[in-house]
């Protein structure tokens, strides 16, 4: 039976899957919506749909059937229950296909990325996506982290945090208790509302976390227009993220010389540059440049 190898990188912003054949050729790649394990049934729905599409495509390549190994990293993974949830989603998605389940390993998306960037030596992975956290590995291979307590308590410098700051600055400008800012106009346009006070009902909704996080880009759009309020927000977020890295480095015994900036929010050059300027203690601070799902599939293939 033909054998394929699937790597999955699932988070609060998007989920990506790569599948390789036994020669290392990519036979399937796709990016879908969020699949965090901590957002109710979002994980099950997204994973089942993602796998059904993948299995259908691979079945066209191997109509006689195939076996598949999976290495998946998901946001919010910290218990064995999460592996069981993935296996159940796999079984549901594979119904009706000629598929043999091979090895399945489900780990934290951050742990997976950390091992991909620093498989042997020490290093730090500073993440700013829907949430924020820093993972570090010391010379012995021990893993530590700073932050990561979730958006209700923590996550400064994350997509949710930047989105919340945009909404807050807009409301304060409208109320007269904050500085005037172009964010007010951008936020009204983004949420398709006529008056700023309508923001309250727009963001206090069942999907409030994603609704607010999606507005994070407005802070950077406003900064590009010369908005001082937005630049102040970016500077404050950069300080918080830099402190996460420094805290994590202390936990690892100050053993790291390299920091990889990982996550969707670091695609904003203004933020990445601000963070880099505050971390001259490290010899190498760089943006992530690897597709985690593809690298995970390669780990399976070559292990």
ChimeraX commands (.cxc) that place a marker at each C-alpha (Angstrom):
marker #1 position 0.00,0.00,0.00 radius 0.5
marker #1 position 1.22,3.51,-0.79 radius 0.5
marker #1 position 2.43,5.59,2.17 radius 0.5
marker #1 position 2.09,9.34,2.67 radius 0.5
marker #1 position 3.19,11.71,5.44 radius 0.5
marker #1 position 1.10,14.63,6.68 radius 0.5
marker #1 position 2.23,17.65,8.69 radius 0.5
marker #1 position -0.36,19.98,10.21 radius 0.5
marker #1 position 0.10,23.40,11.80 radius 0.5
marker #1 position -3.10,24.57,13.47 radius 0.5
marker #1 position -3.66,27.80,15.36 radius 0.5
marker #1 position -6.08,30.56,16.20 radius 0.5
marker #1 position -5.60,32.28,12.85 radius 0.5
marker #1 position -5.22,29.51,10.27 radius 0.5
marker #1 position -4.52,25.81,9.77 radius 0.5
marker #1 position -2.08,24.48,7.18 radius 0.5
marker #1 position -1.53,20.91,6.00 radius 0.5
marker #1 position 1.20,19.43,3.79 radius 0.5
marker #1 position 1.31,15.84,2.57 radius 0.5
marker #1 position 4.41,14.21,1.06 radius 0.5
marker #1 position 4.75,10.90,-0.76 radius 0.5
marker #1 position 7.55,8.41,-0.05 radius 0.5
marker #1 position 9.88,10.21,-2.48 radius 0.5
marker #1 position 9.46,13.55,-0.68 radius 0.5
marker #1 position 7.24,15.07,-3.36 radius 0.5
marker #1 position 4.48,17.36,-2.09 radius 0.5
marker #1 position 1.22,15.77,-3.22 radius 0.5
marker #1 position -1.15,18.06,-1.31 radius 0.5
marker #1 position -1.06,21.44,0.43 radius 0.5
marker #1 position -3.87,23.59,1.75 radius 0.5
marker #1 position -4.52,26.41,4.19 radius 0.5
marker #1 position -7.85,26.66,5.96 radius 0.5
marker #1 position -9.41,28.55,8.89 radius 0.5
marker #1 position -8.54,28.47,12.61 radius 0.5
marker #1 position -8.52,25.23,14.61 radius 0.5
marker #1 position -7.47,26.07,18.16 radius 0.5
marker #1 position -8.18,23.26,20.62 radius 0.5
marker #1 position -9.46,25.69,23.24 radius 0.5
marker #1 position -12.20,27.35,21.16 radius 0.5
marker #1 position -15.08,24.95,21.75 radius 0.5
marker #1 position -15.90,22.73,18.76 radius 0.5
marker #1 position -13.84,24.84,16.35 radius 0.5
marker #1 position -11.10,22.21,16.37 radius 0.5
marker #1 position -13.38,19.30,15.46 radius 0.5
marker #1 position -15.19,21.16,12.71 radius 0.5
marker #1 position -12.06,22.60,11.10 radius 0.5
marker #1 position -10.01,19.40,11.38 radius 0.5
marker #1 position -12.70,17.13,9.97 radius 0.5
marker #1 position -13.28,19.43,6.99 radius 0.5
marker #1 position -9.54,19.84,6.41 radius 0.5
marker #1 position -8.94,16.09,6.47 radius 0.5
marker #1 position -11.91,15.24,4.26 radius 0.5
marker #1 position -10.59,17.57,1.55 radius 0.5
marker #1 position -7.09,16.11,1.93 radius 0.5
marker #1 position -8.26,12.50,1.86 radius 0.5
marker #1 position -10.38,13.12,-1.22 radius 0.5
marker #1 position -7.43,14.65,-3.06 radius 0.5
marker #1 position -4.99,11.91,-2.05 radius 0.5
marker #1 position -7.53,9.21,-2.97 radius 0.5
marker #1 position -7.52,10.59,-6.51 radius 0.5
marker #1 position -3.74,10.09,-6.58 radius 0.5
marker #1 position -3.89,6.63,-4.96 radius 0.5
marker #1 position -7.27,5.08,-5.88 radius 0.5
marker #1 position -6.11,1.71,-4.53 radius 0.5
marker #1 position -5.77,3.19,-1.06 radius 0.5
marker #1 position -2.97,4.55,1.09 radius 0.5
marker #1 position -1.55,4.62,4.61 radius 0.5
marker #1 position -0.86,7.94,6.32 radius 0.5
marker #1 position 1.31,9.07,9.22 radius 0.5
marker #1 position 0.49,12.41,10.87 radius 0.5
marker #1 position 2.50,14.89,12.93 radius 0.5
marker #1 position 0.29,17.78,14.01 radius 0.5
marker #1 position 0.90,20.88,16.09 radius 0.5
marker #1 position -2.14,22.70,17.47 radius 0.5
marker #1 position -2.60,25.78,19.60 radius 0.5
marker #1 position -3.80,24.90,23.09 radius 0.5
marker #1 position -2.38,21.36,23.14 radius 0.5
marker #1 position -1.34,20.20,26.59 radius 0.5
marker #1 position -3.12,16.95,27.45 radius 0.5
marker #1 position -3.53,13.44,26.05 radius 0.5
marker #1 position -7.19,14.27,25.49 radius 0.5
marker #1 position -6.16,16.38,22.51 radius 0.5
marker #1 position -4.61,13.39,20.74 radius 0.5
marker #1 position -7.86,11.49,21.26 radius 0.5
marker #1 position -9.85,14.40,19.83 radius 0.5
marker #1 position -7.65,14.39,16.73 radius 0.5
marker #1 position -7.93,10.61,16.32 radius 0.5
marker #1 position -11.72,10.86,16.55 radius 0.5
marker #1 position -11.73,13.63,13.93 radius 0.5
marker #1 position -9.45,11.49,11.74 radius 0.5
marker #1 position -11.81,8.50,11.99 radius 0.5
marker #1 position -14.81,10.66,11.12 radius 0.5
marker #1 position -13.06,12.24,8.13 radius 0.5
marker #1 position -11.67,8.94,6.80 radius 0.5
marker #1 position -15.05,7.23,6.70 radius 0.5
marker #1 position -15.73,6.11,3.13 radius 0.5
marker #1 position -12.09,6.33,2.04 radius 0.5
marker #1 position -9.64,3.45,1.63 radius 0.5
marker #1 position -7.19,4.73,4.24 radius 0.5
marker #1 position -5.04,2.97,6.80 radius 0.5
marker #1 position -4.22,5.04,9.87 radius 0.5
marker #1 position -0.52,5.03,10.62 radius 0.5
marker #1 position 1.27,6.83,13.45 radius 0.5
marker #1 position -0.43,9.93,14.81 radius 0.5
marker #1 position 1.30,12.43,17.07 radius 0.5
marker #1 position -0.33,15.64,18.28 radius 0.5
marker #1 position 1.81,18.24,20.06 radius 0.5
marker #1 position 1.73,21.95,20.85 radius 0.5
marker #1 position 2.17,24.08,17.74 radius 0.5
marker #1 position 4.78,26.09,19.63 radius 0.5
marker #1 position 6.74,22.99,20.67 radius 0.5
marker #1 position 6.68,21.73,17.11 radius 0.5
marker #1 position 8.00,25.04,15.73 radius 0.5
marker #1 position 10.64,25.24,18.48 radius 0.5
marker #1 position 11.96,21.77,17.60 radius 0.5
marker #1 position 12.00,22.63,13.91 radius 0.5
marker #1 position 14.03,25.80,14.38 radius 0.5
marker #1 position 16.24,24.50,17.19 radius 0.5
marker #1 position 16.45,20.70,16.84 radius 0.5
marker #1 position 19.69,20.42,18.80 radius 0.5
marker #1 position 20.95,23.72,20.21 radius 0.5
marker #1 position 19.36,26.36,22.45 radius 0.5
marker #1 position 17.13,29.13,21.12 radius 0.5
marker #1 position 13.99,31.18,21.63 radius 0.5
marker #1 position 10.75,31.19,19.64 radius 0.5
marker #1 position 8.79,34.40,20.23 radius 0.5
marker #1 position 5.23,34.02,18.96 radius 0.5
marker #1 position 2.72,36.73,18.15 radius 0.5
marker #1 position -0.40,35.40,16.47 radius 0.5
marker #1 position -3.92,35.52,17.86 radius 0.5
marker #1 position -2.13,35.08,21.21 radius 0.5
marker #1 position 1.45,35.67,22.38 radius 0.5
marker #1 position 4.01,33.46,24.13 radius 0.5
marker #1 position 7.74,32.76,24.10 radius 0.5
marker #1 position 9.24,29.27,24.16 radius 0.5
marker #1 position 12.87,28.59,24.88 radius 0.5
marker #1 position 15.19,25.61,24.86 radius 0.5
marker #1 position 18.44,25.44,26.85 radius 0.5
marker #1 position 21.64,23.54,26.08 radius 0.5
marker #1 position 20.28,20.38,27.72 radius 0.5
marker #1 position 17.14,20.47,25.59 radius 0.5
marker #1 position 14.85,21.47,28.47 radius 0.5
marker #1 position 11.90,23.60,27.33 radius 0.5
marker #1 position 10.57,26.67,29.14 radius 0.5
marker #1 position 8.01,29.32,28.32 radius 0.5
marker #1 position 6.97,32.80,29.40 radius 0.5
marker #1 position 3.50,34.24,28.96 radius 0.5
marker #1 position 0.78,32.27,27.26 radius 0.5
marker #1 position -1.93,32.67,29.89 radius 0.5
marker #1 position -4.62,33.44,27.31 radius 0.5
marker #1 position -6.35,36.56,26.05 radius 0.5
marker #1 position -8.40,37.17,29.20 radius 0.5
marker #1 position -5.28,37.44,31.38 radius 0.5
marker #1 position -2.25,37.86,29.14 radius 0.5
marker #1 position -1.33,37.94,25.43 radius 0.5
marker #1 position 0.13,41.46,25.28 radius 0.5
marker #1 position 1.49,42.15,21.80 radius 0.5
marker #1 position -0.80,39.57,20.19 radius 0.5
marker #1 position -3.33,40.00,17.40 radius 0.5
marker #1 position -6.15,40.13,19.93 radius 0.5
marker #1 position -4.28,42.69,22.02 radius 0.5
marker #1 position -3.61,44.98,19.03 radius 0.5
marker #1 position -7.23,44.66,17.90 radius 0.5
marker #1 position -8.45,45.50,21.39 radius 0.5
marker #1 position -6.18,48.55,21.50 radius 0.5
marker #1 position -7.61,49.76,18.18 radius 0.5
marker #1 position -11.18,49.45,19.46 radius 0.5
marker #1 position -10.31,51.04,22.80 radius 0.5
marker #1 position -8.48,53.99,21.24 radius 0.5
marker #1 position -11.43,54.60,18.91 radius 0.5
marker #1 position -13.95,54.62,21.76 radius 0.5
marker #1 position -11.78,56.89,23.91 radius 0.5
marker #1 position -11.33,59.34,21.02 radius 0.5
marker #1 position -15.10,59.40,20.45 radius 0.5
marker #1 position -15.74,59.86,24.18 radius 0.5
marker #1 position -13.22,62.70,24.44 radius 0.5
marker #1 position -11.10,60.94,27.07 radius 0.5
marker #1 position -8.38,59.95,24.59 radius 0.5
marker #1 position -6.37,61.52,21.80 radius 0.5
marker #1 position -7.90,62.00,18.38 radius 0.5
marker #1 position -6.78,59.22,16.06 radius 0.5
marker #1 position -7.37,58.04,12.50 radius 0.5
marker #1 position -8.16,54.68,14.11 radius 0.5
marker #1 position -11.67,55.95,14.83 radius 0.5
marker #1 position -12.46,56.29,11.13 radius 0.5
marker #1 position -10.67,53.05,10.19 radius 0.5
marker #1 position -12.47,51.07,12.89 radius 0.5
marker #1 position -15.90,52.40,11.88 radius 0.5
marker #1 position -15.22,51.48,8.27 radius 0.5
marker #1 position -13.86,48.03,9.17 radius 0.5
marker #1 position -16.86,47.09,11.30 radius 0.5
marker #1 position -19.29,48.78,8.86 radius 0.5
marker #1 position -20.90,51.00,11.49 radius 0.5
marker #1 position -22.09,54.58,11.20 radius 0.5
marker #1 position -21.27,55.80,14.71 radius 0.5
marker #1 position -18.34,54.88,16.96 radius 0.5
marker #1 position -20.61,54.03,19.90 radius 0.5
marker #1 position -22.02,51.15,17.85 radius 0.5
marker #1 position -18.68,49.40,18.38 radius 0.5
marker #1 position -19.86,48.05,21.71 radius 0.5
marker #1 position -22.53,45.84,20.18 radius 0.5
marker #1 position -20.26,44.99,17.23 radius 0.5
marker #1 position -17.48,43.47,19.35 radius 0.5
marker #1 position -19.50,42.01,22.22 radius 0.5
marker #1 position -20.59,38.98,20.25 radius 0.5
marker #1 position -20.15,35.17,20.56 radius 0.5
marker #1 position -17.07,35.22,18.32 radius 0.5
marker #1 position -15.60,38.28,20.04 radius 0.5
marker #1 position -12.04,36.97,20.20 radius 0.5
marker #1 position -11.68,36.57,16.43 radius 0.5
marker #1 position -13.80,39.65,15.71 radius 0.5
marker #1 position -11.46,41.81,17.80 radius 0.5
marker #1 position -8.21,40.10,16.75 radius 0.5
marker #1 position -9.03,40.61,13.08 radius 0.5
marker #1 position -8.89,44.39,13.61 radius 0.5
marker #1 position -5.23,44.28,14.66 radius 0.5
marker #1 position -4.07,45.29,11.19 radius 0.5
marker #1 position -5.83,48.64,11.58 radius 0.5
marker #1 position -3.22,49.75,14.10 radius 0.5
marker #1 position -0.47,49.24,11.52 radius 0.5
marker #1 position -2.53,50.83,8.73 radius 0.5
marker #1 position -3.06,53.88,10.91 radius 0.5
marker #1 position 0.63,54.06,11.85 radius 0.5
marker #1 position 1.52,54.11,8.16 radius 0.5
marker #1 position -0.72,57.17,7.90 radius 0.5
marker #1 position 1.31,58.90,10.59 radius 0.5
marker #1 position -1.02,58.23,13.53 radius 0.5
marker #1 position 0.89,58.91,16.76 radius 0.5
marker #1 position -1.62,56.95,18.85 radius 0.5
marker #1 position -1.08,53.85,16.73 radius 0.5
marker #1 position 2.71,54.18,16.87 radius 0.5
marker #1 position 2.44,54.37,20.64 radius 0.5
marker #1 position 0.40,51.15,20.64 radius 0.5
marker #1 position 2.99,49.40,18.47 radius 0.5
marker #1 position 5.82,50.55,20.74 radius 0.5
marker #1 position 3.96,49.30,23.80 radius 0.5
marker #1 position 3.31,45.93,22.15 radius 0.5
marker #1 position 6.95,45.63,21.13 radius 0.5
marker #1 position 8.08,46.30,24.71 radius 0.5
marker #1 position 5.78,43.56,26.02 radius 0.5
marker #1 position 6.94,41.03,23.41 radius 0.5
marker #1 position 10.60,41.85,24.01 radius 0.5
marker #1 position 10.12,41.34,27.73 radius 0.5
marker #1 position 8.59,37.92,27.04 radius 0.5
marker #1 position 11.77,36.91,25.23 radius 0.5
marker #1 position 14.03,38.26,27.97 radius 0.5
marker #1 position 12.00,36.49,30.66 radius 0.5
marker #1 position 12.16,33.21,28.79 radius 0.5
marker #1 position 15.89,33.61,28.21 radius 0.5
marker #1 position 16.39,34.00,31.95 radius 0.5
marker #1 position 14.48,30.75,32.51 radius 0.5
marker #1 position 16.81,28.94,30.10 radius 0.5
marker #1 position 19.86,30.28,31.95 radius 0.5
marker #1 position 20.61,33.00,29.39 radius 0.5
marker #1 position 21.78,30.29,27.00 radius 0.5
marker #1 position 20.21,31.59,23.79 radius 0.5
marker #1 position 21.85,33.75,21.17 radius 0.5
marker #1 position 19.08,33.42,18.55 radius 0.5
marker #1 position 15.43,34.49,18.62 radius 0.5
marker #1 position 12.99,33.55,15.87 radius 0.5
marker #1 position 9.96,35.83,15.51 radius 0.5
marker #1 position 7.06,33.57,14.61 radius 0.5
marker #1 position 3.35,34.16,13.99 radius 0.5
marker #1 position 1.05,36.16,11.75 radius 0.5
marker #1 position 1.41,39.51,13.55 radius 0.5
marker #1 position 5.16,39.59,12.90 radius 0.5
marker #1 position 4.35,39.94,9.21 radius 0.5
marker #1 position 3.86,43.60,10.15 radius 0.5
marker #1 position 7.30,45.09,9.48 radius 0.5
marker #1 position 6.79,47.98,11.90 radius 0.5
marker #1 position 6.29,45.59,14.80 radius 0.5
marker #1 position 9.15,43.27,13.82 radius 0.5
marker #1 position 11.55,46.20,13.55 radius 0.5
marker #1 position 10.48,47.62,16.91 radius 0.5
marker #1 position 10.99,44.26,18.61 radius 0.5
marker #1 position 14.40,43.72,17.01 radius 0.5
marker #1 position 15.63,47.12,18.25 radius 0.5
marker #1 position 14.81,46.12,21.82 radius 0.5
marker #1 position 16.64,42.81,21.74 radius 0.5
marker #1 position 20.24,43.72,21.03 radius 0.5
marker #1 position 21.22,41.36,23.85 radius 0.5
marker #1 position 20.83,38.55,21.27 radius 0.5
marker #1 position 23.23,38.04,18.37 radius 0.5
marker #1 position 20.57,36.92,15.92 radius 0.5
marker #1 position 16.91,38.03,15.85 radius 0.5
marker #1 position 15.13,37.01,12.67 radius 0.5
marker #1 position 11.72,36.37,11.20 radius 0.5
marker #1 position 10.52,32.79,10.81 radius 0.5
marker #1 position 11.01,31.53,7.27 radius 0.5
marker #1 position 9.81,27.93,7.37 radius 0.5
marker #1 position 6.44,26.35,6.67 radius 0.5
marker #1 position 5.87,24.38,9.87 radius 0.5
marker #1 position 3.38,21.96,8.33 radius 0.5
marker #1 position 5.79,21.10,5.52 radius 0.5
marker #1 position 8.71,20.69,7.92 radius 0.5
marker #1 position 6.58,18.41,10.13 radius 0.5
marker #1 position 5.82,16.18,7.15 radius 0.5
marker #1 position 9.54,15.99,6.39 radius 0.5
marker #1 position 10.28,14.94,9.97 radius 0.5
marker #1 position 7.94,11.96,9.50 radius 0.5
marker #1 position 9.37,11.06,6.11 radius 0.5
marker #1 position 13.03,11.13,7.16 radius 0.5
marker #1 position 12.76,9.83,10.72 radius 0.5
marker link #1:1,2 radius 0.2
marker link #1:2,3 radius 0.2
marker link #1:3,4 radius 0.2
marker link #1:4,5 radius 0.2
marker link #1:5,6 radius 0.2
marker link #1:6,7 radius 0.2
marker link #1:7,8 radius 0.2
marker link #1:8,9 radius 0.2
marker link #1:9,10 radius 0.2
marker link #1:10,11 radius 0.2
marker link #1:11,12 radius 0.2
marker link #1:12,13 radius 0.2
marker link #1:13,14 radius 0.2
marker link #1:14,15 radius 0.2
marker link #1:15,16 radius 0.2
marker link #1:16,17 radius 0.2
marker link #1:17,18 radius 0.2
marker link #1:18,19 radius 0.2
marker link #1:19,20 radius 0.2
marker link #1:20,21 radius 0.2
marker link #1:21,22 radius 0.2
marker link #1:22,23 radius 0.2
marker link #1:23,24 radius 0.2
marker link #1:24,25 radius 0.2
marker link #1:25,26 radius 0.2
marker link #1:26,27 radius 0.2
marker link #1:27,28 radius 0.2
marker link #1:28,29 radius 0.2
marker link #1:29,30 radius 0.2
marker link #1:30,31 radius 0.2
marker link #1:31,32 radius 0.2
marker link #1:32,33 radius 0.2
marker link #1:33,34 radius 0.2
marker link #1:34,35 radius 0.2
marker link #1:35,36 radius 0.2
marker link #1:36,37 radius 0.2
marker link #1:37,38 radius 0.2
marker link #1:38,39 radius 0.2
marker link #1:39,40 radius 0.2
marker link #1:40,41 radius 0.2
marker link #1:41,42 radius 0.2
marker link #1:42,43 radius 0.2
marker link #1:43,44 radius 0.2
marker link #1:44,45 radius 0.2
marker link #1:45,46 radius 0.2
marker link #1:46,47 radius 0.2
marker link #1:47,48 radius 0.2
marker link #1:48,49 radius 0.2
marker link #1:49,50 radius 0.2
marker link #1:50,51 radius 0.2
marker link #1:51,52 radius 0.2
marker link #1:52,53 radius 0.2
marker link #1:53,54 radius 0.2
marker link #1:54,55 radius 0.2
marker link #1:55,56 radius 0.2
marker link #1:56,57 radius 0.2
marker link #1:57,58 radius 0.2
marker link #1:58,59 radius 0.2
marker link #1:59,60 radius 0.2
marker link #1:60,61 radius 0.2
marker link #1:61,62 radius 0.2
marker link #1:62,63 radius 0.2
marker link #1:63,64 radius 0.2
marker link #1:64,65 radius 0.2
marker link #1:65,66 radius 0.2
marker link #1:66,67 radius 0.2
marker link #1:67,68 radius 0.2
marker link #1:68,69 radius 0.2
marker link #1:69,70 radius 0.2
marker link #1:70,71 radius 0.2
marker link #1:71,72 radius 0.2
marker link #1:72,73 radius 0.2
marker link #1:73,74 radius 0.2
marker link #1:74,75 radius 0.2
marker link #1:75,76 radius 0.2
marker link #1:76,77 radius 0.2
marker link #1:77,78 radius 0.2
marker link #1:78,79 radius 0.2
marker link #1:79,80 radius 0.2
marker link #1:80,81 radius 0.2
marker link #1:81,82 radius 0.2
marker link #1:82,83 radius 0.2
marker link #1:83,84 radius 0.2
marker link #1:84,85 radius 0.2
marker link #1:85,86 radius 0.2
marker link #1:86,87 radius 0.2
marker link #1:87,88 radius 0.2
marker link #1:88,89 radius 0.2
marker link #1:89,90 radius 0.2
marker link #1:90,91 radius 0.2
marker link #1:91,92 radius 0.2
marker link #1:92,93 radius 0.2
marker link #1:93,94 radius 0.2
marker link #1:94,95 radius 0.2
marker link #1:95,96 radius 0.2
marker link #1:96,97 radius 0.2
marker link #1:97,98 radius 0.2
marker link #1:98,99 radius 0.2
marker link #1:99,100 radius 0.2
marker link #1:100,101 radius 0.2
marker link #1:101,102 radius 0.2
marker link #1:102,103 radius 0.2
marker link #1:103,104 radius 0.2
marker link #1:104,105 radius 0.2
marker link #1:105,106 radius 0.2
marker link #1:106,107 radius 0.2
marker link #1:107,108 radius 0.2
marker link #1:108,109 radius 0.2
marker link #1:109,110 radius 0.2
marker link #1:110,111 radius 0.2
marker link #1:111,112 radius 0.2
marker link #1:112,113 radius 0.2
marker link #1:113,114 radius 0.2
marker link #1:114,115 radius 0.2
marker link #1:115,116 radius 0.2
marker link #1:116,117 radius 0.2
marker link #1:117,118 radius 0.2
marker link #1:118,119 radius 0.2
marker link #1:119,120 radius 0.2
marker link #1:120,121 radius 0.2
marker link #1:121,122 radius 0.2
marker link #1:122,123 radius 0.2
marker link #1:123,124 radius 0.2
marker link #1:124,125 radius 0.2
marker link #1:125,126 radius 0.2
marker link #1:126,127 radius 0.2
marker link #1:127,128 radius 0.2
marker link #1:128,129 radius 0.2
marker link #1:129,130 radius 0.2
marker link #1:130,131 radius 0.2
marker link #1:131,132 radius 0.2
marker link #1:132,133 radius 0.2
marker link #1:133,134 radius 0.2
marker link #1:134,135 radius 0.2
marker link #1:135,136 radius 0.2
marker link #1:136,137 radius 0.2
marker link #1:137,138 radius 0.2
marker link #1:138,139 radius 0.2
marker link #1:139,140 radius 0.2
marker link #1:140,141 radius 0.2
marker link #1:141,142 radius 0.2
marker link #1:142,143 radius 0.2
marker link #1:143,144 radius 0.2
marker link #1:144,145 radius 0.2
marker link #1:145,146 radius 0.2
marker link #1:146,147 radius 0.2
marker link #1:147,148 radius 0.2
marker link #1:148,149 radius 0.2
marker link #1:149,150 radius 0.2
marker link #1:150,151 radius 0.2
marker link #1:151,152 radius 0.2
marker link #1:152,153 radius 0.2
marker link #1:153,154 radius 0.2
marker link #1:154,155 radius 0.2
marker link #1:155,156 radius 0.2
marker link #1:156,157 radius 0.2
marker link #1:157,158 radius 0.2
marker link #1:158,159 radius 0.2
marker link #1:159,160 radius 0.2
marker link #1:160,161 radius 0.2
marker link #1:161,162 radius 0.2
marker link #1:162,163 radius 0.2
marker link #1:163,164 radius 0.2
marker link #1:164,165 radius 0.2
marker link #1:165,166 radius 0.2
marker link #1:166,167 radius 0.2
marker link #1:167,168 radius 0.2
marker link #1:168,169 radius 0.2
marker link #1:169,170 radius 0.2
marker link #1:170,171 radius 0.2
marker link #1:171,172 radius 0.2
marker link #1:172,173 radius 0.2
marker link #1:173,174 radius 0.2
marker link #1:174,175 radius 0.2
marker link #1:175,176 radius 0.2
marker link #1:176,177 radius 0.2
marker link #1:177,178 radius 0.2
marker link #1:178,179 radius 0.2
marker link #1:179,180 radius 0.2
marker link #1:180,181 radius 0.2
marker link #1:181,182 radius 0.2
marker link #1:182,183 radius 0.2
marker link #1:183,184 radius 0.2
marker link #1:184,185 radius 0.2
marker link #1:185,186 radius 0.2
marker link #1:186,187 radius 0.2
marker link #1:187,188 radius 0.2
marker link #1:188,189 radius 0.2
marker link #1:189,190 radius 0.2
marker link #1:190,191 radius 0.2
marker link #1:191,192 radius 0.2
marker link #1:192,193 radius 0.2
marker link #1:193,194 radius 0.2
marker link #1:194,195 radius 0.2
marker link #1:195,196 radius 0.2
marker link #1:196,197 radius 0.2
marker link #1:197,198 radius 0.2
marker link #1:198,199 radius 0.2
marker link #1:199,200 radius 0.2
marker link #1:200,201 radius 0.2
marker link #1:201,202 radius 0.2
marker link #1:202,203 radius 0.2
marker link #1:203,204 radius 0.2
marker link #1:204,205 radius 0.2
marker link #1:205,206 radius 0.2
marker link #1:206,207 radius 0.2
marker link #1:207,208 radius 0.2
marker link #1:208,209 radius 0.2
marker link #1:209,210 radius 0.2
marker link #1:210,211 radius 0.2
marker link #1:211,212 radius 0.2
marker link #1:212,213 radius 0.2
marker link #1:213,214 radius 0.2
marker link #1:214,215 radius 0.2
marker link #1:215,216 radius 0.2
marker link #1:216,217 radius 0.2
marker link #1:217,218 radius 0.2
marker link #1:218,219 radius 0.2
marker link #1:219,220 radius 0.2
marker link #1:220,221 radius 0.2
marker link #1:221,222 radius 0.2
marker link #1:222,223 radius 0.2
marker link #1:223,224 radius 0.2
marker link #1:224,225 radius 0.2
marker link #1:225,226 radius 0.2
marker link #1:226,227 radius 0.2
marker link #1:227,228 radius 0.2
marker link #1:228,229 radius 0.2
marker link #1:229,230 radius 0.2
marker link #1:230,231 radius 0.2
marker link #1:231,232 radius 0.2
marker link #1:232,233 radius 0.2
marker link #1:233,234 radius 0.2
marker link #1:234,235 radius 0.2
marker link #1:235,236 radius 0.2
marker link #1:236,237 radius 0.2
marker link #1:237,238 radius 0.2
marker link #1:238,239 radius 0.2
marker link #1:239,240 radius 0.2
marker link #1:240,241 radius 0.2
marker link #1:241,242 radius 0.2
marker link #1:242,243 radius 0.2
marker link #1:243,244 radius 0.2
marker link #1:244,245 radius 0.2
marker link #1:245,246 radius 0.2
marker link #1:246,247 radius 0.2
marker link #1:247,248 radius 0.2
marker link #1:248,249 radius 0.2
marker link #1:249,250 radius 0.2
marker link #1:250,251 radius 0.2
marker link #1:251,252 radius 0.2
marker link #1:252,253 radius 0.2
marker link #1:253,254 radius 0.2
marker link #1:254,255 radius 0.2
marker link #1:255,256 radius 0.2
marker link #1:256,257 radius 0.2
marker link #1:257,258 radius 0.2
marker link #1:258,259 radius 0.2
marker link #1:259,260 radius 0.2
marker link #1:260,261 radius 0.2
marker link #1:261,262 radius 0.2
marker link #1:262,263 radius 0.2
marker link #1:263,264 radius 0.2
marker link #1:264,265 radius 0.2
marker link #1:265,266 radius 0.2
marker link #1:266,267 radius 0.2
marker link #1:267,268 radius 0.2
marker link #1:268,269 radius 0.2
marker link #1:269,270 radius 0.2
marker link #1:270,271 radius 0.2
marker link #1:271,272 radius 0.2
marker link #1:272,273 radius 0.2
marker link #1:273,274 radius 0.2
marker link #1:274,275 radius 0.2
marker link #1:275,276 radius 0.2
marker link #1:276,277 radius 0.2
marker link #1:277,278 radius 0.2
marker link #1:278,279 radius 0.2
marker link #1:279,280 radius 0.2
marker link #1:280,281 radius 0.2
marker link #1:281,282 radius 0.2
marker link #1:282,283 radius 0.2
marker link #1:283,284 radius 0.2
marker link #1:284,285 radius 0.2
marker link #1:285,286 radius 0.2
marker link #1:286,287 radius 0.2
marker link #1:287,288 radius 0.2
marker link #1:288,289 radius 0.2
marker link #1:289,290 radius 0.2
marker link #1:290,291 radius 0.2
marker link #1:291,292 radius 0.2
marker link #1:292,293 radius 0.2
marker link #1:293,294 radius 0.2
marker link #1:294,295 radius 0.2
marker link #1:295,296 radius 0.2
marker link #1:296,297 radius 0.2
marker link #1:297,298 radius 0.2
marker link #1:298,299 radius 0.2
marker link #1:299,300 radius 0.2
marker link #1:300,301 radius 0.2
marker link #1:301,302 radius 0.2
marker link #1:302,303 radius 0.2
view
